Amino acid sequence: MAEERMILAGDIGGTKTNLALAAIRDGKAQVLREASFPSQNFASLSAVCQAFLPPNTAVAAAAFGIAGPVLDGEVRTTNLPWHILPDELSAQLSGAKVSLLNDLATTALGALQLPPERFQWLQKGVTRQGNIGVIAAGTGLGQAYLFFDGKRHIPAATEGGHTDFAPSNLDDERLLHYARAKFGRVSWERIVSGRGLPLIANFLHEIDGLPFDARVAQRLDRGDDPGAVFGEAGVAGACATSRRAVDWMVQLYGAQAGNLGLTVMALGGIWIGGGLVGKLLPRMSTPLFVDAFCAKGRYADLMRGIPIAAVLEPNASLIGALHAATELALSTS
């Protein structure tokens, strides 16, 4: 009987680090244990792995999806003081092969493994083979795509969420000026993200004079997370200003998803992941998102042919990391 090969996979973000230990059986990863750790409580990814792995566990390969650009095989995390080096991790893991990927690349790879019921279609479009764009708003705004080479999809990371925010109407221009006065340069991530929602809500309140519902004001006064407060009240329709802020961000989210679709010619579709999609899905399922996505002038007909789906699986990035670790282990057999 062939020796069972073990792999380690992880999804590393500024808030939490999710790890999974799996065994490769019949060419597929079977998860043996999973755990989530608060990232800020650890000095390094190595320290998290040490806390997770049982003593004397030998792994053949490890792959990690990390929030931050991978440069020359290394990562300096965006929202953590971690410098992740594959050679150091390999030494800790007794010589295991280690792959570091951007977390949106692993999200894209993980979404490829999902069954149809883990997607909710916002626009059916036209079924075609081709590139697939992946966009995910959460703490930040991640973007990646799956390049179709004629036979298979290959994940590629981008930092498109950090491109310059581009207003498409006078209200967007006013919002840009408001944000620029606070931050200087304004990226798409500054607007379309968990921290962007309070920015939009406060603009409506401070500049346009729109009031907050008393319950929203009370929650803000006691220090509740503003993004959660505005998001919950907006989706529920409990506060008109919060609803306006949510709907505005949904429209901007659709506009930037459309920009990604054009940039990578995502004829195979656009997949929407990240922490906000589940929370805002009731509003994203209205025409707001799709109408903004398709509002590309002469390319409106092309945009209407691109399928758009919300990814309902919150662990897509970890699933993608498991897939990458499996391929890495099998390639070194």
Buried (B, 14 or more C-beta within 10 A) or exposed (E): EEEEBBBBBBBBBBBEBBBBBBBBEEEEBEBEEBEEBEBEEBEBBBBBBEEBBEEEBEBBBBBBBBBBBBEEEBBBBBBBEBEBBBEBBBEBBEEBBBBBBBBBBBBBBBBBEBEEEBBBEBBEBEEBEBBBBBBBBBBBBBBBBBBBEEEEBBBBBBBBBBBEBBBEEEBBEBBBEBBEEEEEEBBBBBBBBBBBBBBBBBBBBEEEEBEBBEEBBEBBEEEEEBBBBBBBBBBEEEBBBBBBBBBBBBBBBBBBBBBBBBBBBBBBBBBBBBBBBBBBBBBBBEEBBBEBBBBBEEEEEBBBBBBBBBBBBBBBBBBBBBBBBBBBBBEEE
